[in-house]
Amino acid sequence: MAKAIAVKQRPRKRYSLLFMVLPFMLIVLLFNYVPIFGWLYSVYDYIPGVPLFDCEFVGADYFKMIFTDANVLRTLKNTVIFAVISICLTPLPMIFAILLNEIKNGPVRKFVQTFTTLPNFISWVIIFSLAFALFSTDGMMTALLVKLRIMDEAQSVLSSKESVYWFQTFLAQWKMLGWNSIIYLAAIAGIDQEQYEAARVDGAGYFRCALHVTLPSMMETYVVLFILNIGNFLNTGYEQYMLFKNSVTAPNIEVLDLYVYRIGLENMDYSYGVAISIVKSMVSIGLVVIANLVAKKIRGNTII
């Protein structure tokens, strides 16, 4: 009798939830796994208009070219520099979220959050237009710096090879800071308020509450996002750098993704572009695995 009651009380499998997830699984399959078939182009000397399997089979020749191509090494250097700077600045959204959480005036806090999140929805084309209007030779900021005698003569930051790394990093951080802080604000909202009350009873002020309660509670979220950023170490994108690239800044601003775009689509060397992308993907997967193992070694559990 007890067994019969236990069987009746066993929860039914909710296949409806599976069917709700199914469309998203199909989207992932269609856009993330089906294109892997295109990796075959890397072992053929593909000529547009000719069926793939009618092209000459070259094996690993394109992969060997990667390690001897000076342009790949140059763009890889630029990519690593941008990626290292970006990873070093990963605490900024978390710090910004903590500071934003300390604003007790609700309307002011909402205004600041909206104002800093808005740039994420502005396209890089518009940002380039704004940067050109402000920082070109005849731009407003350039004229102001010359007037304040911070600069001796009008010189465009957009045409300065020495300022590429810090200027492009500044634009990227300005664009993404508010958006990246949203997940940290969600993590702060999930912190038990009794911890703050206990800290205040012990005499902790706003700074010590943030240091000893808020920050430790957000570290799990930070580690997860840090590992994801490590996985995207070589995926810096190309839109920003393609728009700001010119004949002067080209040696320092051309990253690996932009080089693949130029080789694969502009020069129509699809096979070589695919080979570079495959190596980049393999490196990214390896970095995620290594970062996860390091997190397990330090924290005692895997994050992903």
Stockholm file with secondary structure:
# STOCKHOLM 1.0

chainA/1-304         MAKAIAVKQRPRKRYSLLFMVLPFMLIVLLFNYVPIFGWLYSVYDYIPGVPLFDCEFVGADYFKMIFTDANVLRTLKNTVIFAVISICLTPLPMIFAILLNEIKNGPVRKFVQTFTTLPNFISWVIIFSLAFALFSTDGMMTALLVKLRIMDEAQSVLSSKESVYWFQTFLAQWKMLGWNSIIYLAAIAGIDQEQYEAARVDGAGYFRCALHVTLPSMMETYVVLFILNIGNFLNTGYEQYMLFKNSVTAPNIEVLDLYVYRIGLENMDYSYGVAISIVKSMVSIGLVVIANLVAKKIRGNTII
#=GR chainA/1-304 SS CHHHHHHHHSCCCCHHHHHHHHHHHHHHIIIIIGGGGGGGGGGEECCTTSCGGGSEECTTHHHHHHTTCHHHHHHHHHHHHHHHHHHHTTHHHHHHHHHHHTCCCHHHHHHHHHHHHGGGGSCHHHHHHHHHHHHSTTCHHHHHHHHTTSSSSCCCGGGCSTTHHHHHHHHHHHHHHHHHTHHHHHHHHTSCHHHHHHHHHTTCCHHHHIIIIIHHHHHHHHHHHHHHHHHTTTCCCSHHHHHHCCTTTHHHHCCHHHHHHIIIIISCCHHHHHHHHHHHHHHHHHHHHHHHHHHHHHHSSCCC
#=GC SS_cons         CHHHHHHHHSCCCCHHHHHHHHHHHHHHIIIIIGGGGGGGGGGEECCTTSCGGGSEECTTHHHHHHTTCHHHHHHHHHHHHHHHHHHHTTHHHHHHHHHHHTCCCHHHHHHHHHHHHGGGGSCHHHHHHHHHHHHSTTCHHHHHHHHTTSSSSCCCGGGCSTTHHHHHHHHHHHHHHHHHTHHHHHHHHTSCHHHHHHHHHTTCCHHHHIIIIIHHHHHHHHHHHHHHHHHTTTCCCSHHHHHHCCTTTHHHHCCHHHHHHIIIIISCCHHHHHHHHHHHHHHHHHHHHHHHHHHHHHHSSCCC
//
